């Protein structure tokens, strides 16, 4: 069994196209998608169209959920919301928040019980983002009867082997390698490369293994689009993989 996992495309269609081409070149036919498909200032509708066309087994991320909630509340002036049509909202609304794939793989966005949780990584009190400890990771995996648990949300690729042998994998982000946020404290995530990212999962004689793949693509158009909409942190992250604030 061999398949690819993608996540956190965030409307970056050129990055998605590069990843899908790389997956096809490797002869991989099966792909699962862990959510946050279109949110942000980029190409929400065009990205949704491509993903709908491919029809991958997919779940809804926290940002997809928020877009659906905005529609239910009557609308939004957000750039991504304004691009989307009824068919795109219906597509996201139809997705589950979690999914079991081929009886062996559990798909979630943040953690198995919270689509907006940092799980394999944590936000420290100083605003740094660091790997979580094995004890807290295993608490999050309690009750999940699957050989592999796939998660996303942080955009940070990570592979963790639990002490009972289960594998937890975050495939990183296809479309957005850096961003800022605020939880208990302000924080910044920076992957350090502008390349699009995904994971390949493969079951061989010794069990499951995971590899993280980085795919270069021309980032200039999406960085310029983010910049034109005043999203300077997105623009710098897409162009360089590092976050640069205005004037920095």
Secondary structure, DSSP 8 states (H G I E B T S, - for coil): -EEEEE---TT-HHHHHHHHHHHHHTT---EEE-S--S-SSS-HHHHHHHHHHHT-EEB--HHHHHHHHHHHHT----HHHHH--HHHHHHHHTSBSSEEETTTEEE-SSBTTBTT---SEEE-TTS-EEE--HHHHHHHTTT---SEEEE-SS---EEEE-TTS-EEEE---SS-SEEEEESSSEEEEE-S--SEEEEEEEEETTEEEEEEEEE----HHHHHHHHHTT-HHHHHHHHHSS---TT-
